[in-house]
Amino acid sequence: MSWVQHFGLKEPPFSKEIADSELWLPSSKQGVVTEMLDGIAARHTGILLTGEPGVGKTCVLRVLRHRLPEAGHRLTYCHNATLGRRDFYRQLCVALGLSPKATAAAVFYCISTHVQELSQERIHPVFLLDEAHLLHQDTLDHLHILTNYEWDSKALLTLVLVGLPDLWNRLQLNRNRSLWSRIHTRLSLGGALPADTAEYVHYRLRLAGSDRDLFGSDALAVLHEASGGRLRDIDRLGTAALRHAASRGVRTVDRAVISDLFTGEQSR
């Protein structure tokens, strides 16, 4: 019998393979999605979202993708930020379904023309640049021009920059002031609270078919402390705790089980 069957689950509860519609967000982060949606749909402003690894940035983006109205919007996602300016724009061309051109100027012209054509169709494009803290400076130097249409009198495009806290600091440098001034929605994700960790674990267990609490309150406290509230670490450690409990033949993860597990990890 597998550990999933041992706990009467229909599937592993902490898998990353989860539909956007079933993603969980704590109430503390619901407001972040709302602000991003308002920035895109209502105000058409640039958006900055930063946070440490594992605090839920990708989860927020997937919820944003799910909630952004398809009518009137076109979301384009780019995550390879380690390219020079020309190759960055060529990648963006491919993501938009356009044919990449040979020169940087031709590629930029192709994208800006496409944005204007979408505007005529009453479609507002959204370029979401993930891992943006890795963007080359020559790309950052040029991004503000991509948002400049009709003498900077029309907001035809929304740029969403997502990355580690270093990105916030970089954008405040004098060299990047033109781009920084165009980003009106500036958001930072903090770490999770103990209550967030407990809520998340309970939610994922229910989604996997559990009809009872498989983690005791003391075990959840240890799990939060060990993971720092980072969702990826909760997924990894929560799965390990369930497997360890199953190997011991118990049906509830208590403090003793989870402490034993972490002691074993530290000794390896």
SEZA-171459 format. One record per residue: residue number from 0; z, y, x of N, C-alpha, C in turn; residue in one letter. Coordinates in steps of 0.02 Angstrom, whole numbers. Atoms other than C-alpha are relative to their C-alpha. Example, Ala and Ser with C-alpha at 12.3 -4.5 7.8 and 13.67 -1.06 7.14 Angstrom:
<0,<0,-59,45>,<390,-225,615>,<0,60,45>,'A'>
<1,<-3,-59,-42>,<357,-53,684>,<37,55,-39>,'S'>
***
This chain:
<0,<0,-60,43>,<0,0,0>,<0,62,44>,'M'>
<1,<3,-62,-39>,<-48,171,70>,<57,46,-20>,'S'>
<2,<-53,-47,15>,<74,314,75>,<-16,41,-64>,'W'>
<3,<20,-35,62>,<-26,400,-65>,<22,-41,-61>,'V'>
<4,<-21,44,55>,<3,251,-179>,<76,-7,-3>,'Q'>
<5,<-73,6,-2>,<183,238,-122>,<34,54,-43>,'H'>
<6,<-29,-55,38>,<218,407,-203>,<-33,9,-68>,'F'>
<7,<32,-4,65>,<109,374,-355>,<-48,58,-8>,'G'>
<8,<47,-56,1>,<-17,507,-308>,<-71,-25,-9>,'L'>
<9,<70,19,9>,<-200,505,-354>,<-43,19,61>,'K'>
<10,<36,-21,-60>,<-252,589,-190>,<49,32,48>,'E'>
<11,<-44,-36,-47>,<-177,664,-31>,<12,71,-24>,'P'>
<12,<-14,-65,31>,<-89,822,-91>,<-17,61,43>,'P'>
<13,<9,-58,-43>,<-119,933,61>,<-68,1,35>,'F'>
<14,<68,-1,-28>,<-304,906,92>,<-30,70,-5>,'S'>
<15,<34,-64,3>,<-411,1058,132>,<-58,-1,-50>,'K'>
<16,<55,6,47>,<-542,991,11>,<25,13,-71>,'E'>
<17,<-24,-21,65>,<-491,1089,-142>,<-47,53,-27>,'I'>
<18,<47,-47,31>,<-600,1185,-264>,<29,70,-1>,'A'>
<19,<-23,-70,2>,<-592,1375,-264>,<42,14,-62>,'D'>
<20,<-35,-12,64>,<-535,1371,-445>,<71,-28,-1>,'S'>
<21,<-66,31,-2>,<-383,1267,-397>,<43,25,58>,'E'>
<22,<-38,-27,-56>,<-327,1368,-246>,<64,34,-25>,'L'>
<23,<-64,-31,17>,<-148,1429,-247>,<10,63,40>,'W'>
<24,<-21,-61,-34>,<-90,1604,-205>,<68,20,-27>,'L'>
<25,<-65,-24,24>,<89,1666,-213>,<-10,68,-33>,'P'>
<26,<6,-64,35>,<120,1818,-322>,<-5,58,49>,'S'>
<27,<1,-53,-51>,<143,1921,-163>,<-71,13,25>,'S'>
<28,<68,-8,-24>,<-41,1893,-120>,<-51,10,-56>,'K'>
<29,<45,-12,56>,<-115,1907,-294>,<-24,72,0>,'Q'>
<30,<18,-70,-1>,<-111,2095,-276>,<-53,16,53>,'G'>
<31,<50,-10,-52>,<-215,2083,-116>,<-69,-14,-27>,'V'>
<32,<65,17,30>,<-357,1997,-210>,<-20,53,-50>,'V'>
<33,<15,-52,49>,<-345,2126,-349>,<-25,63,34>,'T'>
<34,<21,-61,-36>,<-358,2270,-225>,<-69,-9,31>,'E'>
<35,<66,12,-29>,<-507,2190,-139>,<-54,1,-53>,'M'>
<36,<48,-1,55>,<-596,2163,-304>,<-12,71,-24>,'L'>
<37,<7,-70,21>,<-563,2344,-352>,<-41,38,52>,'D'>
<38,<38,-34,-52>,<-629,2403,-184>,<-74,-17,-2>,'G'>
<39,<71,22,3>,<-789,2302,-207>,<-33,23,-64>,'I'>
<40,<34,-8,65>,<-827,2314,-392>,<5,71,-28>,'A'>
<41,<-10,-65,31>,<-756,2483,-439>,<-15,58,47>,'A'>
<42,<6,-58,-45>,<-754,2594,-284>,<-52,-9,54>,'R'>
<43,<52,13,-50>,<-882,2510,-169>,<20,26,70>,'H'>
<44,<-24,-24,-64>,<-774,2550,-17>,<3,-57,51>,'T'>
<45,<-11,49,-52>,<-758,2462,150>,<70,-28,-5>,'G'>
<46,<-64,34,7>,<-617,2336,160>,<18,-33,67>,'I'>
<47,<-27,34,-59>,<-508,2275,303>,<58,-45,-22>,'L'>
<48,<-54,47,14>,<-399,2120,289>,<20,-34,65>,'L'>
<49,<-24,31,-62>,<-292,2064,436>,<62,-41,-13>,'T'>
<50,<-61,41,4>,<-156,1936,465>,<0,-51,55>,'G'>
<51,<-7,51,-52>,<-91,1809,588>,<-34,-65,-23>,'E'>
<52,<30,64,20>,<-171,1636,592>,<44,-39,-48>,'P'>
<53,<-35,44,46>,<-123,1525,446>,<39,34,-55>,'G'>
<54,<-39,-33,53>,<-49,1659,331>,<-36,0,-67>,'V'>
<55,<34,6,63>,<-182,1629,199>,<-61,45,-9>,'G'>
<56,<59,-44,6>,<-331,1743,240>,<-58,-37,-32>,'K'>
<57,<56,38,27>,<-459,1608,205>,<11,-17,-74>,'T'>
<58,<-17,14,69>,<-370,1562,44>,<-14,62,-44>,'C'>
<59,<13,-62,35>,<-377,1744,-11>,<-75,11,-9>,'V'>
<60,<72,-10,3>,<-563,1751,29>,<-33,-47,-49>,'L'>
<61,<29,48,47>,<-600,1594,-70>,<16,18,-72>,'R'>
<62,<-18,-23,67>,<-505,1661,-220>,<-42,61,-18>,'V'>
<63,<43,-59,12>,<-601,1825,-201>,<-70,-22,-19>,'L'>
<64,<67,25,15>,<-765,1730,-199>,<-3,-28,-71>,'R'>
<65,<-1,30,67>,<-714,1637,-357>,<5,53,-55>,'H'>
<66,<-12,-50,52>,<-661,1794,-450>,<-51,57,-1>,'R'>
<67,<49,-54,-2>,<-799,1913,-396>,<-55,-15,-50>,'L'>
<68,<52,13,51>,<-919,1930,-544>,<-68,-11,33>,'P'>
<69,<67,14,-28>,<-1087,1851,-502>,<-50,52,-23>,'E'>
<70,<47,-51,26>,<-1177,1976,-612>,<13,66,35>,'A'>
<71,<-5,-65,-31>,<-1210,2132,-512>,<25,0,72>,'G'>
<72,<-25,4,-68>,<-1144,2068,-345>,<-34,-57,38>,'H'>
<73,<25,54,-42>,<-1211,1967,-200>,<42,-3,64>,'R'>
<74,<-46,9,-56>,<-1085,1902,-74>,<-33,-39,56>,'L'>
<75,<27,33,-59>,<-1146,1857,101>,<56,-8,51>,'T'>
<76,<-55,16,-45>,<-1024,1771,219>,<-26,-15,70>,'Y'>
<77,<17,13,-70>,<-1039,1775,409>,<65,-11,39>,'C'>
<78,<-61,14,-38>,<-911,1696,526>,<-12,-5,75>,'H'>
<79,<13,3,-72>,<-998,1691,695>,<-3,71,26>,'N'>
<80,<-5,-70,-20>,<-938,1857,764>,<-9,10,75>,'A'>
<81,<2,-4,-73>,<-962,1818,949>,<-70,13,26>,'T'>
<82,<70,-13,-18>,<-1141,1882,956>,<-9,74,17>,'L'>
<83,<19,-69,-12>,<-1219,2038,1027>,<-32,30,-62>,'G'>
<84,<22,-35,60>,<-1287,2168,907>,<-64,-30,-30>,'R'>
<85,<63,26,27>,<-1465,2102,891>,<9,-69,-31>,'R'>
<86,<-9,67,26>,<-1414,1921,870>,<46,0,-61>,'D'>
<87,<-43,-6,59>,<-1277,1973,748>,<-42,17,-61>,'F'>
<88,<43,-20,56>,<-1406,2059,638>,<-51,-54,-17>,'Y'>
<89,<45,56,14>,<-1525,1912,657>,<37,-54,-41>,'R'>
<90,<-40,47,38>,<-1385,1798,595>,<8,24,-72>,'Q'>
<91,<-8,-29,67>,<-1357,1915,448>,<-65,-6,-39>,'L'>
<92,<65,9,32>,<-1543,1909,410>,<-7,-71,-28>,'C'>
<93,<4,69,21>,<-1538,1719,401>,<46,-13,-60>,'V'>
<94,<-47,9,55>,<-1384,1724,289>,<-26,32,-65>,'A'>
<95,<28,-34,59>,<-1477,1843,172>,<-64,-32,-24>,'L'>
<96,<63,32,19>,<-1629,1730,168>,<-61,39,22>,'G'>
<97,<56,-40,-26>,<-1736,1854,265>,<-25,-30,65>,'L'>
<98,<29,24,-63>,<-1850,1818,412>,<23,45,57>,'S'>
<99,<-23,-41,-56>,<-1769,1876,575>,<-59,31,38>,'P'>
<100,<52,-34,-38>,<-1872,2003,673>,<17,-4,75>,'K'>
<101,<-7,8,-72>,<-1895,2015,860>,<48,51,31>,'A'>
<102,<-39,-52,-32>,<-1811,2180,901>,<61,18,-43>,'T'>
<103,<-60,-21,36>,<-1640,2249,853>,<-17,51,-54>,'A'>
<104,<19,-51,49>,<-1721,2398,767>,<-35,-30,-61>,'A'>
<105,<36,32,55>,<-1836,2287,663>,<46,-41,-44>,'A'>
<106,<-48,40,38>,<-1694,2172,612>,<43,46,-44>,'V'>
<107,<-42,-47,38>,<-1585,2319,560>,<-40,30,-58>,'F'>
<108,<42,-29,53>,<-1729,2397,462>,<-10,-50,-57>,'Y'>
<109,<10,52,50>,<-1758,2231,372>,<61,-6,-45>,'C'>
<110,<-62,7,39>,<-1576,2220,317>,<12,62,-43>,'I'>
<111,<-13,-62,38>,<-1559,2403,265>,<-49,7,-58>,'S'>
<112,<50,-2,54>,<-1720,2392,164>,<19,-49,-55>,'T'>
<113,<-22,50,48>,<-1655,2235,80>,<57,27,-43>,'H'>
<114,<-57,-29,37>,<-1494,2325,32>,<-25,51,-51>,'V'>
<115,<27,-50,46>,<-1594,2467,-46>,<-38,-33,-58>,'Q'>
<116,<35,36,53>,<-1702,2344,-142>,<49,-31,-50>,'E'>
<117,<-51,28,44>,<-1546,2259,-211>,<28,54,-45>,'L'>
<118,<-26,-56,39>,<-1483,2429,-268>,<-46,17,-59>,'S'>
<119,<47,-14,54>,<-1641,2456,-368>,<3,-53,-55>,'Q'>
<120,<-9,53,49>,<-1605,2289,-453>,<71,1,-30>,'E'>
<121,<-69,-8,23>,<-1427,2351,-490>,<45,-58,24>,'R'>
<122,<-41,51,-33>,<-1353,2223,-371>,<35,31,60>,'I'>
<123,<-39,-29,-56>,<-1213,2275,-253>,<14,-55,51>,'H'>
<124,<-12,51,-50>,<-1215,2173,-91>,<68,10,35>,'P'>
<125,<-64,0,-35>,<-1052,2127,-4>,<-9,-43,62>,'V'>
<126,<4,37,-63>,<-1057,2077,180>,<71,-14,24>,'F'>
<127,<-68,20,-21>,<-900,1979,224>,<-4,-28,70>,'L'>
<128,<1,19,-70>,<-875,1967,412>,<67,-29,20>,'L'>
<129,<-63,34,-18>,<-741,1838,454>,<6,-2,76>,'D'>
<130,<-15,1,-72>,<-659,1825,626>,<-26,64,34>,'E'>
<131,<30,-62,-23>,<-709,2007,647>,<35,29,62>,'A'>
<132,<-34,-23,-62>,<-581,2034,787>,<-40,-21,62>,'H'>
<133,<41,23,-55>,<-709,1942,895>,<-67,38,7>,'L'>
<134,<63,-38,-2>,<-851,2065,860>,<-7,37,66>,'L'>
<135,<14,-38,-60>,<-932,2138,1015>,<4,74,-15>,'H'>
<136,<-7,-71,11>,<-901,2322,1038>,<-66,33,-19>,'Q'>
<137,<65,-30,18>,<-1088,2360,1030>,<-17,-11,-73>,'D'>
<138,<10,11,71>,<-1088,2283,856>,<44,47,-41>,'T'>
<139,<-45,-47,34>,<-936,2383,801>,<-27,71,2>,'L'>
<140,<28,-67,-7>,<-1020,2539,868>,<-53,16,-52>,'D'>
<141,<59,-10,42>,<-1165,2512,748>,<13,-14,-74>,'H'>
<142,<-10,23,70>,<-1086,2442,589>,<3,58,-50>,'L'>
<143,<-6,-56,48>,<-1049,2612,512>,<-68,25,-22>,'H'>
<144,<68,-22,18>,<-1236,2651,516>,<-28,-45,-56>,'I'>
<145,<24,46,51>,<-1267,2497,408>,<21,22,-70>,'L'>
<146,<-25,-22,65>,<-1167,2580,268>,<-25,69,-20>,'T'>
<147,<23,-69,11>,<-1258,2747,279>,<-68,0,-34>,'N'>
<148,<62,-1,38>,<-1389,2769,143>,<-7,69,-34>,'Y'>
<149,<16,-64,31>,<-1474,2927,79>,<48,55,23>,'E'>
<150,<-42,-51,-32>,<-1383,3042,199>,<74,-11,-16>,'W'>
<151,<-69,20,12>,<-1221,2948,170>,<25,24,-68>,'D'>
<152,<-19,-23,67>,<-1222,2997,-14>,<4,-57,-50>,'S'>
<153,<-1,57,46>,<-1237,2823,-90>,<37,-59,32>,'K'>
<154,<-36,59,-25>,<-1119,2674,-71>,<-36,-62,-25>,'A'>
<155,<42,56,22>,<-1249,2536,-82>,<25,-67,26>,'L'>
<156,<-21,61,-33>,<-1155,2409,23>,<75,3,13>,'L'>
<157,<-70,6,-18>,<-976,2349,45>,<8,-47,59>,'T'>
<158,<-17,41,-57>,<-920,2285,215>,<72,-23,-7>,'L'>
<159,<-68,28,0>,<-769,2169,216>,<12,-31,69>,'V'>
<160,<-16,24,-67>,<-695,2143,390>,<66,-37,-3>,'L'>
<161,<-59,43,3>,<-570,2001,409>,<15,-26,69>,'V'>
<162,<-16,25,-66>,<-476,1953,565>,<74,3,16>,'G'>
<163,<-69,-2,-23>,<-316,1947,666>,<23,73,5>,'L'>
<164,<-25,-69,-2>,<-202,2100,679>,<-31,43,55>,'P'>
<165,<33,-38,-53>,<-292,2149,841>,<-57,43,-28>,'D'>
<166,<57,-36,29>,<-438,2204,732>,<22,68,-26>,'L'>
<167,<-27,-63,27>,<-332,2338,647>,<8,50,57>,'W'>
<168,<-12,-43,-58>,<-284,2408,817>,<-66,23,31>,'N'>
<169,<65,-19,-29>,<-464,2405,881>,<-35,53,-41>,'R'>
<170,<36,-47,43>,<-531,2498,731>,<30,70,2>,'L'>
<171,<-32,-66,-4>,<-406,2639,758>,<-16,36,65>,'Q'>
<172,<20,-33,-62>,<-476,2674,931>,<-49,56,-16>,'L'>
<173,<42,-58,11>,<-565,2841,944>,<-74,-19,-3>,'N'>
<174,<70,21,-2>,<-728,2751,982>,<-24,-27,-67>,'R'>
<175,<18,31,64>,<-725,2665,813>,<17,43,-61>,'N'>
<176,<-25,-42,55>,<-671,2814,708>,<-51,7,-57>,'R'>
<177,<50,-6,54>,<-836,2824,612>,<4,-59,-48>,'S'>
<178,<-7,59,42>,<-815,2645,550>,<66,1,-36>,'L'>
<179,<-67,-1,29>,<-628,2664,522>,<4,47,-60>,'W'>
<180,<-3,-49,54>,<-654,2817,412>,<-35,-24,-63>,'S'>
<181,<35,27,58>,<-768,2716,298>,<37,-59,-33>,'R'>
<182,<-39,56,27>,<-638,2580,268>,<60,29,-37>,'I'>
<183,<-52,-31,40>,<-532,2645,125>,<52,-50,-25>,'H'>
<184,<-47,51,23>,<-451,2480,74>,<22,-39,61>,'T'>
<185,<-27,30,-61>,<-340,2423,218>,<61,-43,-17>,'R'>
<186,<-51,47,23>,<-235,2268,189>,<22,-45,57>,'L'>
<187,<-28,45,-51>,<-121,2162,297>,<41,-54,-35>,'S'>
<188,<-37,55,29>,<-56,1990,250>,<61,-16,44>,'L'>
<189,<-61,19,-36>,<124,1954,299>,<13,-75,-7>,'G'>
<190,<-19,71,3>,<209,1787,321>,<28,-18,-68>,'G'>
<191,<-25,24,65>,<264,1680,175>,<76,0,-1>,'A'>
<192,<-72,5,11>,<440,1680,103>,<17,-73,-13>,'L'>
<193,<-20,69,16>,<541,1519,82>,<-19,-21,-70>,'P'>
<194,<18,16,70>,<510,1529,-105>,<-75,-13,-6>,'A'>
<195,<72,12,1>,<322,1538,-71>,<-16,-72,23>,'D'>
<196,<11,68,-26>,<330,1377,31>,<17,-52,-53>,'T'>
<197,<-21,47,52>,<425,1287,-106>,<-50,-1,-58>,'A'>
<198,<48,-4,55>,<305,1349,-239>,<-66,-34,18>,'E'>
<199,<63,29,-23>,<154,1297,-136>,<4,-77,1>,'Y'>
<200,<-8,72,-5>,<220,1121,-102>,<1,-31,-70>,'V'>
<201,<-3,27,69>,<263,1093,-286>,<-68,3,-34>,'H'>
<202,<65,-7,31>,<93,1157,-340>,<-49,-53,24>,'Y'>
<203,<47,48,-27>,<-5,1045,-222>,<18,-71,-21>,'R'>
<204,<-22,66,23>,<100,892,-271>,<-20,-12,-73>,'L'>
<205,<19,7,71>,<70,924,-456>,<-75,-11,-6>,'R'>
<206,<73,5,1>,<-115,944,-423>,<-22,-70,20>,'L'>
<207,<16,67,-23>,<-115,775,-335>,<26,-55,-46>,'A'>
<208,<-21,49,49>,<-36,691,-485>,<74,-17,-1>,'G'>
<209,<-72,15,-1>,<151,694,-447>,<33,28,-62>,'S'>
<210,<-37,-23,59>,<266,706,-597>,<73,14,17>,'D'>
<211,<-69,-15,-20>,<424,738,-496>,<-1,35,68>,'R'>
<212,<-5,-35,-64>,<485,835,-345>,<9,-52,56>,'D'>
<213,<-3,48,-55>,<450,733,-188>,<37,28,61>,'L'>
<214,<-37,-32,-55>,<535,858,-71>,<65,29,-27>,'F'>
<215,<-63,-31,19>,<719,900,-86>,<2,72,23>,'G'>
<216,<-4,-71,-17>,<770,1083,-76>,<18,10,74>,'S'>
<217,<-18,-7,-70>,<849,1056,95>,<-60,-16,45>,'D'>
<218,<60,17,-39>,<689,974,159>,<-50,57,-1>,'A'>
<219,<46,-57,6>,<587,1121,95>,<22,57,46>,'L'>
<220,<-25,-53,-45>,<699,1240,192>,<-19,-15,72>,'A'>
<221,<19,20,-69>,<669,1142,353>,<-76,7,9>,'V'>
<222,<73,-4,-4>,<482,1133,315>,<-22,72,8>,'L'>
<223,<19,-71,-6>,<472,1321,292>,<16,26,70>,'H'>
<224,<-20,-23,-66>,<566,1353,453>,<-47,-27,54>,'E'>
<225,<43,31,-51>,<458,1231,552>,<-71,26,-4>,'A'>
<226,<70,-22,9>,<294,1295,480>,<-8,76,4>,'S'>
<227,<5,-73,3>,<336,1480,475>,<-34,24,-63>,'G'>
<228,<33,-18,62>,<262,1478,300>,<-76,2,5>,'G'>
<229,<73,2,-9>,<86,1456,371>,<-28,-60,-37>,'R'>
<230,<25,53,45>,<-16,1355,246>,<-28,-59,39>,'L'>
<231,<28,56,-38>,<-109,1253,377>,<55,-44,28>,'R'>
<232,<-55,39,-29>,<54,1202,458>,<40,-36,-55>,'D'>
<233,<-33,34,56>,<133,1163,289>,<-40,-62,-19>,'I'>
<234,<43,57,17>,<-16,1050,250>,<10,-57,51>,'D'>
<235,<-6,51,-52>,<-1,960,417>,<69,-32,-1>,'R'>
<236,<-68,27,-3>,<188,942,418>,<20,-34,-65>,'L'>
<237,<-15,31,65>,<199,903,232>,<-30,-70,-4>,'G'>
<238,<32,66,-1>,<75,760,252>,<38,-48,46>,'T'>
<239,<-37,42,-48>,<168,695,405>,<67,-22,-29>,'A'>
<240,<-65,17,29>,<334,701,311>,<-6,-53,-54>,'A'>
<241,<11,51,51>,<265,602,164>,<-16,-68,30>,'L'>
<242,<17,63,-33>,<191,471,278>,<61,-30,34>,'R'>
<243,<-60,24,-34>,<354,459,375>,<49,-29,-52>,'H'>
<244,<-45,24,52>,<455,440,215>,<-25,-67,-27>,'A'>
<245,<28,63,26>,<336,304,153>,<13,-57,50>,'A'>
<246,<-12,52,-51>,<355,210,319>,<72,-24,0>,'S'>
<247,<-70,18,4>,<542,211,291>,<18,-30,-68>,'R'>
<248,<-11,31,66>,<523,149,112>,<38,43,-49>,'G'>
<249,<-35,-44,46>,<600,302,30>,<-51,40,-40>,'V'>
<250,<47,-34,45>,<522,399,-114>,<13,74,-7>,'R'>
<251,<-14,-72,0>,<595,571,-81>,<9,23,72>,'T'>
<252,<-8,-29,-67>,<581,678,75>,<63,44,-2>,'V'>
<253,<-60,-40,-4>,<756,740,112>,<6,30,70>,'D'>
<254,<-8,-34,-65>,<825,838,258>,<1,-50,57>,'R'>
<255,<-5,51,-52>,<861,679,357>,<-69,-25,20>,'A'>
<256,<67,25,-14>,<682,617,342>,<-41,51,39>,'V'>
<257,<43,-51,-31>,<600,781,389>,<28,21,68>,'I'>
<258,<-30,-16,-65>,<723,818,530>,<-15,-55,50>,'S'>
<259,<17,57,-43>,<693,644,600>,<-73,5,23>,'D'>
<260,<70,-8,-17>,<507,676,595>,<-10,53,53>,'L'>
<261,<10,-55,-47>,<517,843,686>,<33,-15,67>,'F'>
<262,<-32,21,-63>,<637,770,815>,<-47,-45,40>,'T'>
<263,<48,44,-32>,<508,636,850>,<-59,37,29>,'G'>
<264,<56,-39,-25>,<369,765,867>,<18,37,64>,'E'>
<265,<-20,-40,-58>,<468,869,991>,<11,-44,61>,'Q'>
<266,<-13,44,-57>,<510,717,1099>,<-63,-28,30>,'S'>
<267,<62,28,-26>,<327,667,1119>,<-34,49,48>,'R'>
***
